[in-house]
Amino acid sequence: ETLQRIVSTLVNKNDEIHNFIDMLNHTISNVQVNSSNAISELDEEFDGLYSVLHEMKGSMASTIQQEEARKIQALQDQLSQCSRALESSEELLELAVQSLDIKNPVELLE
């Protein structure tokens, strides 16, 4: 009878251990599935962030290029104005030098 109780207790313990092993295997599967889902969600989030960042980069680069073009145009306009002013100044300087060479006052008035 004692041996029967010991055997019965061992059978119960074996069942408990089998159930515990099944529960651990199920828990491992759940952890793997949850981790895989978390990684997939993380990938989706980062893909979305990369997309937004890429779009923002394009927009910012476009703004910089437009500003560059505007500033270069303004500087080229100033350069043209300065070149025209220098040309006029050189013409006036040449006329002034020629005027200095004129000895006859009547000729100077012409």
C-alpha angles and dihedrals in degrees: 000000000000090000089051090054091048091050091046091049090049091050090050091048091048089052090049091050091048090050091047091049090049090050091049091049090049090048091050090052091049092050091050093048092046092048091049091049091047091051091048091051090047090051090051092049093049092045088054091048092048089050092051092045092048090050091048090048090053092048093047092046090051091051091050092049092049091049090048091052092048093050093045090050091050091049092047089051089052090047091053092049091049091048091052090047091050091049091051091046091051090050090051091047091051090049090049092051091048089049090055090058093055111101100178113078092210091055089050091058091053 
